[in-house]
Amino acid sequence: MITSRRVRFGNLLTEASRQSTDWLIASLQDKTHNNGYFSPLARLACLRVLMFRIQNGMCYLEKKRFVRREFGI
């Protein structure tokens, strides 16, 4: 049985994967979280899509650290 949160996260991943890399970076760097319209789950989906667009042989945690350090997220 899949929870509603996982379904919502899957939908957010689908929407985030349609966005450009520049849009993902800009939305994650926005410290106001789009005036409260950008949920933590949406930020996580954007971060996940951005991490998987990097093809450099790092494991998941290394990619996560790299993206946060590289883009100041």
Buried (B, 14 or more C-beta within 10 A) or exposed (E): EEEEEEEBBEEBBEEBBEBEEEEBBEBBEEEEBEEEEBEEEBBBBBBBBBBEEBEEEBEEEEBBEBBBEEBEB
